[in-house]
Amino acid sequence: SQQGEEDPQALSIQEGENATMNCSYKTSINNLQWYRQNSGRGLVHLILIRSNEREKHSGRLRVTLDTSKKSSSLLITASRAADTASYFCATWWGAQKLVFGQGTRLTINP
Amino acid sequence: KAGVTQTPRYLIKTRGQQVTLSCSPISGHRSVSWYQQTPGQGLQFLFEYFSETQRNKGNFPGRFSGRQFSNSRSEMNVSTLELGDSALYLCASSLELSGANVLTFGAGSRLTVL
């Protein structure tokens, strides 16, 4: 498969806790992206990290990238109920298409 | 600016029928990509259009087709519908399709085939 693998497939935490999800991919990349999808809706771009970057922050999001291990992680700090969604990592297959992992389904319990 | 608009949002068809879905990209975006999302297969790339030309195609049967108009609006068509075609169909646009761009997605068209 061209897709990455996300881990865990599902994650349930209490509001205020941190959520960490991981992504592994198979090919060399120029960048890796994370998207969020609320139930049954379109995807929303969250953050892009380039291959020469090791860590990137955006608000409560922190993304790391380890190209030697072909893996990335997304950390959401101080989670909120509104963070309940599915999260996908995505990498470019050449310059032809953006391929997505299977996603992590995150549930934030009040 | 307006986002990516997909119509219709929901539709129900029966096996053997055909369906056409529409996507209006963000103004100025010339690349439109289509994805099929199902619980079992996840997000699968269907095809991508740029300047009215299909540049990339995923691994789907010929029943799935698309086109792009001169104003960058795109349509996809599925003929001879099968139960397995039930899915959320997502359209995404970008200025150009390159290894550095991000995609802006529409809300999707939910197709149910009975």
Interface residues (C-beta under 8 A of the other chain):
Chain A: Q3 N30 N31 Q33 Y35 G40 R41 G42 L43 V44 H45 L48 F88 W92 G94 A95 Q96 K97 L98 V99 F100 G101 Q102 G103
Chain B: V4 Q6 S33 Y35 G42 L43 F45 E48 R55 N56 G58 L88 L90 A92 L97 S98 G99 A100 V102 L103 T104 F105 G106 A107 G108 R110
